[in-house]
Amino acid sequence: MGPRTFALIENGEVVNIISMYAKNLTDFPNAVLATDRPVAIGDRYEGGIFLRDGVPILTYEEIAAAAQAPDETSVDQT
């Protein structure tokens, strides 16, 4: 597997974003896998959740799903 994106956390705050192989994780004990979330410096990491302005940061997939038009079958036809 190739390099992945990690957030470096200090006192609950994202202080840097790095790309590295998981085998190097021991070199950065404060690194948390950011998976596919658009995490940025200044975001918070609390209780295993990335937050921006107190709101959980969605994955790219969740953002795309939220941007989709509502299902036509769920629209009230009355």
N, C-alpha and C positions, 0 to 999 in steps of 0.2 A: 504494500500500500504506500502511496506517495505521502508527501508532507501534508499536514492538516493545520487548520487555523486554531490557535490557542490565545486566550486572553490572560495576561499577567495581572494578578489581583494583589493589591496591597490595601489592607484595612477596609476591605469590602468594595474597593473601587478599581475599575479597569484602568491600569496605568500604561499598558502597551499591548499591542497585538503582534503576534509572531506566527510564522509558519515554520513548522518543524516536523520531523519524524517522531512518532510516539516513543521510539527507543531512546530519544534524548530527553524524555520527560523528567528523568531523575536530575538533570542539570537545572531544571526550573521547577522547584517544588511548589511554587505559587501559580503555576500554569493550570488553566481550566480549559478543557476542550470547548470551543465555541460552536462546534458542529456547523450547522448552516444558518446561524443567526447573524444578522448584520450588527455585530457588537462593535462599539467604538470606545476610544479612550474617554473616560469620564462617566461611563455607564457604571451601574452598581451591580454587585453580585451578592445576593442575600438568599439564604436558605436554598441554595442550589438553583436559583433563578436569576437570569440576567434582567436588569430593569433599566429603563430610561425614563426619567422624570416620574418614577414610581409605578410605571406601567411595564408589565412583562414584554420583553422583546420577542416578537413572533419569528418563526422560521421563514425562509423564503417561500416555502410551500404554503404555509398558513397565510402569508401576505397575498400570494396569488389567489388562493381560494376566497379570501375576503373581497378581492377585487372583481371576482366573477359576478356576472349578472345573476339575479335571483332566478331560480328554476321556474320556468313558465307554468308548470303544473301547480305550483304553490301560490300563484297569483289568484286572488278572488275574482271570479268571472261574473259576479252578479251585478 
